[in-house]
Amino acid sequence: MGGAGRDPASRPAMMPFRFCKPSRWAGWIVSAAGVLAAAALSAQQGPYTAADVEEGSRLFLANCAECHGPEGNAVPGIDLGHGRFRRAYSDDDLVDIVRRGIAGTAMPPGAFSNPQAAQIVAYLRSLAVTAENAAVAGDPERGRALFEGKGECLSCHRVNGRGSRLGPDLSDVGQFRRASDLRTLLVEPGRPLRPENRRVRVVTRDGATVTGRLLNHDSFTLQMIDAREQLRTFQKAALREVAIEDPPPMPSYRGRLTDDEITDLVRYLVSLTGVKESRLP
């Protein structure tokens, strides 16, 4: 949906792509693109990027706030800032309403492209997540200490330039993940990842295998961060196999942390919204 990223809701543990002769690349490219696009579109909702939210905020305040109010709660029965809608059940529904309006109501069509409408939806979703997370109990400073110490989270994750690149960067996780979802992830890992956190395994023509986090790929090249946190670029012509893989499961903190410690850790995570740590509550 436009420029907004999507989480794969489900996928097999491995999706192998085997390279053919150069004359058959076009078929491989179409096939691989189809698999990745299907995975990217399988979820009903974001998350989005911080840039999507920022641009969505600008578009909403310039075009929508006159009727809906800057917090999205000026229309009776609708509270866009807390995720309460009359007719929308998914982000696709919201994008459609933003673009086409609602016939027979005061909601007019908007002169937005699909990417622009998706950015407005990103902003609305971010408002709803922020509103929910603001009421979370716990102590963010104790949570930070657990994150950096007992939890050993920096061995896989990165926050504001500190930590490892092996796992997802959590610098803005509080802007896109609800506290209830984060708690579930801590005790029941294995839920879908954001597309930019997919892992990839490549096999070169000489049989060498390299795994890492997929950064980008096009018709001719593939880029990843490997297990040693090194940026690697491969020419697809020099590869005989590529597979998108599920990453090693994140360890569960059930039994490793107390309920109070998990609450503090969640409180710290929802405070991470992409701003500098010195500004966190």
FENNOR-V185716 format. One record per residue. RES is the residue in one letter. PHI is phi in whole degrees, 0 to 359 (* if undefined). PSI is psi as a letter, one per 30 degrees, with the letter a starting at -180 (none if undefined). Layout:
BEGIN
res = <RES:RES>
phi = <PHI:PHI>
psi = <PSI:PSI>
END
This chain:
BEGIN
res = <M:G:G:A:G:R:D:P:A:S:R:P:A:M:M:P:F:R:F:C:K:P:S:R:W:A:G:W:I:V:S:A:A:G:V:L:A:A:A:A:L:S:A:Q:Q:G:P:Y:T:A:A:D:V:E:E:G:S:R:L:F:L:A:N:C:A:E:C:H:G:P:E:G:N:A:V:P:G:I:D:L:G:H:G:R:F:R:R:A:Y:S:D:D:D:L:V:D:I:V:R:R:G:I:A:G:T:A:M:P:P:G:A:F:S:N:P:Q:A:A:Q:I:V:A:Y:L:R:S:L:A:V:T:A:E:N:A:A:V:A:G:D:P:E:R:G:R:A:L:F:E:G:K:G:E:C:L:S:C:H:R:V:N:G:R:G:S:R:L:G:P:D:L:S:D:V:G:Q:F:R:R:A:S:D:L:R:T:L:L:V:E:P:G:R:P:L:R:P:E:N:R:R:V:R:V:V:T:R:D:G:A:T:V:T:G:R:L:L:N:H:D:S:F:T:L:Q:M:I:D:A:R:E:Q:L:R:T:F:Q:K:A:A:L:R:E:V:A:I:E:D:P:P:P:M:P:S:Y:R:G:R:L:T:D:D:E:I:T:D:L:V:R:Y:L:V:S:L:T:G:V:K:E:S:R:L:P>
phi = <*:58:268:279:283:230:273:293:287:198:195:294:301:211:239:282:238:252:280:252:295:308:294:251:302:304:296:296:298:298:296:297:298:296:296:293:293:298:295:292:263:284:270:278:227:315:281:239:265:299:294:300:296:297:291:298:298:299:294:295:295:279:238:244:293:300:264:272:83:298:262:78:238:276:267:305:85:232:224:298:285:240:75:256:235:274:239:264:241:217:295:300:300:296:301:297:293:301:278:256:74:231:300:80:232:280:274:274:296:250:274:242:283:303:299:294:298:295:291:297:297:301:296:295:295:295:300:295:296:299:297:292:290:295:264:288:282:106:244:295:289:295:296:298:298:293:300:273:247:304:286:55:288:291:289:238:250:232:225:50:89:249:111:263:263:293:250:301:285:256:300:235:299:289:276:234:247:286:302:297:291:295:299:298:297:288:254:226:296:109:285:301:263:294:306:288:255:294:254:223:238:240:238:281:299:269:96:286:249:229:238:176:271:290:261:193:206:224:294:237:227:220:240:213:260:278:297:263:65:260:286:236:238:237:280:298:295:264:248:252:202:225:223:276:236:289:289:304:297:292:292:283:265:295:89:272:237:285:301:294:293:296:299:296:295:298:299:294:297:288:280:274:235:92:267:293:301:295:260:287:290>
psi = <j:b:g:k:l:k:k:k:e:l:l:l:f:k:j:k:k:k:k:a:l:e:f:g:e:e:e:e:e:e:e:e:e:e:e:e:e:e:e:f:g:f:l:f:l:b:l:a:l:e:e:e:e:e:e:e:e:e:e:e:e:f:f:f:f:e:e:f:l:f:f:g:g:f:k:k:f:k:i:e:f:g:g:j:l:e:f:k:f:l:e:e:e:e:e:e:e:e:e:f:a:j:k:g:l:g:j:l:l:k:i:k:l:e:e:e:e:e:e:e:e:e:e:e:e:e:e:e:e:e:e:e:f:f:g:k:l:l:j:f:e:e:e:e:e:e:e:f:c:e:f:h:f:f:f:e:l:k:j:h:f:k:a:l:g:e:a:k:k:g:f:g:e:f:f:f:k:l:e:e:e:e:e:e:e:e:f:i:l:g:l:k:l:k:e:f:g:l:l:k:k:k:k:l:f:g:f:k:k:k:l:a:k:k:e:l:k:a:f:f:l:k:k:l:j:a:f:g:h:k:k:k:k:k:k:f:f:g:k:f:k:k:k:k:l:k:l:k:k:k:k:k:g:k:f:e:k:l:e:e:e:e:e:e:e:e:e:e:e:f:f:j:g:f:l:k:e:f:f:k:none>
END
